[in-house]
Amino acid sequence: MNAPDLRWPALTVPPRHFIGNRFVASRDERTLPMIDPSDGTAFASIARGVAADVDAAVQAAEQARERWGALAPAERGRSLARIAAAIARHAEELAFIEARDCGKPLTQARADAAACARYFEFYAGAPDKLHGTTIPYVSGYSVLTWREPHGITGHVIPWNYPLQIFGRSVGGALAAGNVCVVKPAEDACLSLLRVAEIAAEAGLLEGAMNIVTGLGAEAGAALVEHPGVRHLSFTGSPATGASVAASAAARHCPVTLELGGKSPQIVFADADLDAALPAIVNAIVQNAGQTCSAGSRLLIERSVYERTLDALGDRFSRLVAGPALADRDCGPLIRASQLARVRDFLDDADRRGIRSVATGRIADDAPTAGFYVAPTLLRDVPIDARVACDEVFGPVLAAMPFDDEAQAIALANASDYGLVAGVWTRDGARQLRMARALQSGQVFINNYGAGGGVELPFGGVKHSGHGREKGFEALYGFTTLKTVVLRHG
């Protein structure tokens, strides 16, 4: 919908880090501009953190570590519940910050703010349910296991879903008894600074949640390499994830890596297209395609290939990209370099003779200095084409036909990634066969909801990373298992 009467509210987040429950200036007082993707202008600034700032945050976390870990689990849960309620009360404020910072339509930003509150609400119920086990052993012995927090956990948060990924990562870590130091992406981090302030106002223990802003090569590298950090959670590109893992391995620090995807949507001839088509479109245009779980490859059984493309083409032709406040189908991409990257993918497809079925349009009121690209549906994409192999991170959907179930599986698995897959068929036996055969961390049958489901474990295989976020399963990664063996005769 169009909302020309809306205006950006005044921004109250200062250009400082958040350490020990208060805003703190950067050690060398340098700042970085925050660019509004909708119009390309600078509208705020953040502190440009250095290693000394990260060390200050780690020290603040260390001061809180024993006190937070020693709290009764139920009391930790109550603290997280208060934070969840406070985030919910400030959801509209946070949505406006997120929309301007990321460029996403306001409706999507509101959903992200609600999801952040829901993550803290979900993990508020977890601390007193993180149980150990007893293990049958030889006569005269009793064996039990305990789950204990790592201590200080480091969190590198990307720019595409700051509120959501902060909630699922930090919420889980705090629930397990850890204290956190967060380095958000320099492109979009203002909402997280405000969430940290809200958490402090809600009574979170001083030093339990700390945020240092700045560049990845400076503040991010300092966090990854800091000897006081005992576990790392990283969401980003495979190349950067490999670098993070290598740095962590040098000091034997465990990591959880979520590294993107090239997720297939597989449409069989018996699919319910009325249900499939809107889900397929939403899975690639949500957040302008800047989603790790975007359904960016579309595999269609040949007998319904043309009919499905015609129906999808009609939907794509009606999509509109525009400013965040206009709340259209797509907002802008995050920055000029990302826009250039997506255009390069499209130029490469054009050079290869890959045809477009349909494109959306950029709204007339979209500022020319904003970072807009029209949603695009491509057809007959060769399996070795760059747009079929690499993560575009833009609203570009690559369609290709298949002849039978075996070929569908082969095409779906012919990727270095393995994060999410969608299968559309009414055949119950085929549903289970496909779920078993697909090399993917999540498989959705007759739906595609990777972005939702706080309760659902999320993570990938192959180049999509390892470890799991979301749901109760994430808590196992935020704890270590201790085995206790008692000999009592």
Phi, psi and omega in degrees: 000158179264134182225068185293344182279347180287147176226151176293130177288163178298138182270128183252001183277120182281160179281067183218163172282166175241106186226128178063038177069024175208158177282135185227133179291151176293150185301321180256007173063017176280154179228167176234142179284147173257124185258130175282113182298338182290330181225001176076012182259154174281131181235354180196182175216160177231161177289140177264094187289152177233180184303323180296325178292318177298318179297321178297321179293319178295320179295321176297320177296320180298323178296331182266346192302306184292321182293317180291317180293333182274349177300145173302137182309320180297325180289322174300318179299318179296323178297316178294326178295321177295322177295316179302314181295322180292319177298318179299321179294328182259017188301318182294318176300314181295323180297318179295320177297313182297318181297315181290319183294316185265339184084007184278151177305147187300323178300317178293320179296323177296321177296323179293319178296318177297321179294321179300314177299320182294322177300313180294324177296314180299311183286343174297332180272002189264327191305321182271012178240007179271084190268156168268196182222168165246147186237122175300134183219197183286161181303137179092000180233149168235135183234133177221161177237146175239147171256123184237149179291155175293321185127259177259123177250141178255140185229117176256111190255133181278178186268349187279325178221065184303311184296314182295312185288327173299313181299315184286332183273303183289321179301315179294319180296316179295319180301323182282356177101006177275165168243155198234144167236127188243134170242100178280165178296143180291342181282334185202102183214358186295324180296327182287324174299320179290322177298318179299319177296317178298319179297319178296318178297332179276002173099013178299139180307133181302127178092354182285335181225116184230142182230127175241121180267165178142192183280150178297321182289345181250282182293320180297314180296322180295322178291315181299325185267356186290128183292342180279348180272125188254355175203144181236138173240122185229134172235125182173207184281156177301321182296313179291323177299321177297321178294318178298315181297321179294317179296319180293322181297329181298335177240019174058044178260124180292152182224150167247124185240125171240111198239024173095182184196171173225066197284133179270143165249125188246116185249115176270165185298333181269011183293152171277096185294331178298327177276324187287316190300311179297325179292321179296316179295312182299325184291345179249335181264344177304132182054035179055033179077002182272063185222128183299329182263016180304137176279082191266351174242132181241113180255122187235132177300136192302326183294340178240015186298305184294318180297319180292317179296321178299314181293320178292320179302321177298319179292317180297321183296341181262001179283145182228133173256137181199184182300155184304317183290336178288341171059050179267195184296320181228147166263192176283167168286168191290326185202171184298321181293327177289322176299316179297323180296313181295318178298326179293321175300314181294321177295320179296318178297320179296319179296329179277358180079018178284128187269150175266134174281315182195155172228152171280200180221161174264129186299150180297332182270006178287122180302139183295337179274358176282172190253069188258145171220141181283137174303138188225133175249119180255150182237159176053044184281123178297147184296336181264003179293148181302320182291344177266342187255320189257154179284114182284319186060047176204171185280063183236120182250125182257114182257145177208149181271159170221160186259329181207177184299319181298317179292323177300317179295316181298315179295317181297321183273356181278060182211148174288343182265164175196068184259302184221151172217149175239139180232129181241104179198150176269352184281111184297320179295319178295323179305313181288321178299315181294317180300322178290321190277335186284133179272088189202146178288330176227141174230125178251129181253118180058031170193170177210097188230042184298330181284344180253183176081073177306328185281349191266120177305137187226130178168176188234184173235172182055225184285359177279357173110194179207161189088167182229138172248169179071156177066183180290331182303327181299331183295332179294324177290335180269011177225162170248151182259123177251130178259128181243124182244118182250125174260121184231001175077000000 
